[in-house]
Amino acid sequence: MFIINHKKIFIGISSLLVLLSIGSIVFFGLPLSIDFKGGAMTQVSYTDVRPDVSVINESLSGLDLGQTLVQPVGEKDFSIKTKHLTEQERMSLIETLKSKGTLEEKGFTSIGPSVGKGLVRKVALATILVSLIIILFIAYAFRGVSYPVKAWKYGVVAIGTLLHDAIIPVGIFAILAKTLGAEVDTLFVVALLTILGLSISDTIVIFDRVRENLKLKKYATFQETVGQSIDQSFTRSINTGFSVIVVLVILTIFGPSTTRVFAMMLAAGMIFGTYSSIFLASPLLVAWFEKQK
């Protein structure tokens, strides 16, 4: 019952974290990769010693490539993102890179702005559809325990919790974008959707325990039922979240640089997703119940 008795504190902590994350997003922004805004990405691999990023940036400054992002990949490769390049500009880029060492051009990708806009629409549509399906599923699954809280309210609280779990990692990503040069790409979308999937799973487990205890009518009040349900699920939720977080932290430290930001974002999502499932979703449900009385 500790969590329910102090629900205002935990809801306040979550609200503060969300506000700080929104501030981070507004202040730092979310730079879009060529997946969304269009542009060109050139991938090269140096056969000998790879030059420093600063050396590459300095050599490219003399070319008219617009804003350029040079990212090391693995031990020998570079990923270079630029504006759309003509064939002549691409050849100039390769020749400039070759002046710093022997290299092999591994790939060149050009994405038009229309493709990026189409991807944004698909991501937005997918997110809306997933949210609606979650509300409908939870409302259907909890139809047998619509008293004292209507079944659809469980779904709405779950979606509110998901917003919390999405906004905070995105706010952290905005800081990573500023400090590490990360960009919003398809891997970012995959990380965000994975966070939502893992988070909603944990929330539903606790809500399901609430449903079972309501059917058994073991406790006198709704607040006590929810509090005891959290206590019964607490160890399982913490252990599950902790085991995943450990793997993601190891992947962040020892994994390839190409997936480092992805792993960091997933780890942050799991930490706050585990927190919200225990300390936010059920307290919000109780707060809504008390307000309607």
Residue pairs with C-beta under 8 A, 6 or more apart in sequence:
1 223
1 224
1 227
1 228
1 231
2 227
3 10
3 227
3 230
3 278
3 279
3 282
3 283
4 223
4 226
4 227
4 230
4 282
4 283
4 286
5 227
7 283
7 286
7 287
8 287
10 279
10 280
10 283
11 280
11 283
11 284
11 287
13 279
14 164
14 275
14 276
14 279
14 280
17 164
17 168
17 272
18 163
18 164
18 167
18 168
20 171
21 167
21 168
21 170
21 171
21 172
21 174
22 167
22 171
23 171
24 171
24 172
24 174
24 175
25 167
25 170
25 171
25 174
27 174
28 174
28 175
28 177
28 178
29 174
29 177
30 170
30 173
30 174
30 177
30 184
31 177
31 182
31 183
31 184
32 116
32 183
32 184
33 39
33 81
33 183
33 184
33 185
34 40
34 41
34 81
34 109
34 111
34 116
35 111
35 116
35 119
35 184
35 185
35 186
36 116
36 117
36 119
36 120
36 184
36 185
37 113
37 116
38 84
38 111
38 112
38 113
38 114
38 115
38 116
39 81
39 82
39 83
39 84
39 110
39 111
40 81
40 82
40 83
40 84
40 85
40 90
40 108
40 109
40 110
40 111
41 79
41 80
41 81
41 82
41 107
41 108
41 109
41 111
42 79
42 80
42 82
42 85
42 90
42 93
42 94
42 105
42 107
42 108
43 73
43 77
43 78
43 79
43 80
43 105
43 106
43 107
43 108
43 109
44 77
44 78
44 80
44 94
44 97
44 103
44 104
44 105
44 106
45 76
45 77
45 78
45 103
45 104
45 106
46 76
46 77
46 78
46 100
46 101
46 102
46 103
47 76
47 101
47 102
47 103
47 104
48 101
48 102
49 101
50 72
50 75
50 76
50 77
50 78
50 101
51 100
51 101
53 70
53 72
55 100
56 70
56 78
56 80
56 97
56 100
57 68
57 70
59 96
59 97
59 99
59 100
60 68
60 70
60 80
60 93
60 96
62 96
63 89
63 92
63 93
63 96
64 89
65 82
65 83
65 85
65 89
65 93
66 82
66 83
67 82
67 83
68 80
68 81
68 82
69 80
69 81
69 82
69 181
69 183
70 78
70 79
70 80
71 78
71 79
71 80
71 81
71 181
71 257
72 78
72 79
72 257
73 79
73 256
73 257
73 258
74 256
74 257
74 258
77 106
78 97
80 93
80 97
81 183
82 93
84 110
85 93
85 110
90 108
94 105
97 103
119 186
123 189
126 193
127 193
130 193
130 196
131 159
131 162
134 155
134 158
134 159
134 162
134 200
135 152
135 155
135 156
135 158
135 159
136 155
137 155
138 151
138 152
138 154
138 155
138 158
138 204
138 207
139 151
139 152
139 154
139 155
140 151
141 151
141 208
141 211
142 151
142 154
142 207
142 211
143 151
144 211
144 215
145 151
145 210
145 211
145 214
145 215
147 214
148 222
148 289
149 222
149 285
149 288
149 289
153 285
153 288
154 207
154 285
157 281
157 284
157 285
157 288
158 200
158 203
158 204
158 207
158 281
160 284
161 199
161 200
161 203
161 276
161 277
161 280
161 281
161 284
162 196
162 199
162 200
164 272
164 276
164 280
165 195
165 196
165 199
165 269
165 272
165 273
165 276
166 192
166 195
166 196
166 269
168 268
168 269
168 272
169 191
169 192
169 195
169 265
169 268
169 269
169 272
170 192
172 264
172 265
172 268
173 182
173 184
173 188
173 261
173 265
176 182
176 261
176 264
176 265
177 183
177 184
180 261
182 188
182 261
187 259
187 261
187 262
188 262
188 265
190 262
191 262
191 265
191 266
191 269
192 265
192 269
194 266
194 269
195 265
195 266
195 269
195 270
195 273
198 244
198 269
198 270
198 273
199 269
199 273
199 276
199 277
202 237
202 240
202 241
202 273
202 274
202 277
203 276
203 277
203 281
205 233
205 236
205 237
205 277
206 229
206 230
206 233
206 237
206 277
206 278
206 281
206 282
207 281
207 282
207 285
209 229
209 232
209 233
210 225
210 226
210 229
210 282
210 285
212 229
213 219
213 225
213 228
213 229
214 222
214 225
218 225
218 228
219 225
219 228
222 286
222 289
223 286
223 289
223 290
226 282
226 285
226 286
229 282
230 278
230 282
233 278
234 278
237 274
237 277
237 278
238 274
238 278
240 274
241 270
241 271
241 273
241 274
242 274
244 270
245 267
245 270
245 271
245 274
248 263
248 264
248 266
248 267
248 270
249 263
249 267
251 259
251 263
252 260
252 263
252 264
252 267
255 263
